[in-house]
């Protein structure tokens, strides 16, 4: 089975995660099929905290990939950020 999950990178006490598509039998930081984005938990808010390629996420979901619980919550956060972005731009202009 194929899963969309996080792989850990970064230094000790400075975590950084890549959102990847991997075989569920592979190790957490092992081989992956494709990298879909990243998550930096040390950044409070903004574009540098989370970045996802939604087109590829939807492609893999359509092909039966399952997401881990943490990736599901990050996807909700990404969608919320994208929905709020046009409102913030309008406030800055007006």
Rosetta blueprint (number, residue, H / E / L):
1 X L
2 X E
3 X E
4 X E
5 X E
6 X E
7 X E
8 X E
9 X E
10 X E
11 X E
12 X L
13 X L
14 X E
15 X E
16 X E
17 X E
18 X E
19 X E
20 X E
21 X E
22 X E
23 X E
24 X L
25 X L
26 X L
27 X L
28 X L
29 X L
30 X L
31 X L
32 X L
33 X L
34 X E
35 X E
36 X E
37 X E
38 X E
39 X E
40 X L
41 X L
42 X L
43 X L
44 X L
45 X L
46 X L
47 X L
48 X L
49 X L
50 X E
51 X E
52 X E
53 X L
54 X H
55 X H
56 X H
57 X H
58 X H
59 X H
60 X H
61 X H
62 X H
63 X L
64 X L
65 X L
66 X E
67 X E
68 X L
69 X H
70 X H
71 X H
72 X H
73 X H
74 X H
75 X H
76 X H
77 X H
78 X H
79 X H
80 X H
81 X H
82 X H
83 X H
84 X H
85 X H
86 X H
87 X H
88 X H
89 X H
90 X H
91 X H
92 X H
93 X H
94 X L
